[in-house]
């Protein structure tokens, strides 16, 4: 089969398997780079997708001095495309057989400290904008929802009963393949109730954007609007500006959940991860945290406490 035709068939198969748009864009970009590289070298048939051709592609990536996580992303995409060609009987031998996977070597995710969270919440006045922002930040910290999931929440997705609550995260507004339920602590429930009391009744989503900087609209809040909201609170609180201001709440939720003794399988379900390997990153500890945990859990310390 022609290599370009196989590439287009692969993208069609991704759509047929109902992969998320973001996943399809990922494969279009990364597999497309492989196909363009091979075509430029005169390889225009799938049968030319052999060990030598793939080695040359990996060398070209290494020459670009890309981040380890980027190299790992290309490796995942190439392997997915090769598997597709094998399944379609366009390749008889796996050219990647025996080749080690490229590991991402992901650094530990950055997080807020509890003091920083308290400072951010302290910037929220008891006016409609402050009530909205407080409810948002409490919800982010309590659930680890992604930015897109938060802004897509509809009123029917929320259930507030007494001091407990939950919300349903719809698959269509998420990277997950199915709906999932996350749960709310009493303070988050109270913050949401206070916000819902002043939220425009005709709004379609739980959280709305502003008209200007002080008055509420009925338009849904967007991920970019959420990012700007957090950025303003960071400036007001005087806490350090960090990358991924929305996603850092998700990392903070997961890290604090694990540190409090939460198990990985429950955390995986709450975060909507498909694999425990994705969730496992939150088991990582920085050197300072390792020292603190050793001090708290040292067997010699335990022995001393029994005397």
Order of alpha helices (4+ residues) and beta strands (2+ residues): alpha-alpha-alpha-alpha-alpha-alpha-alpha-beta-beta-beta-alpha-beta-beta-alpha-alpha-alpha-alpha-alpha-alpha
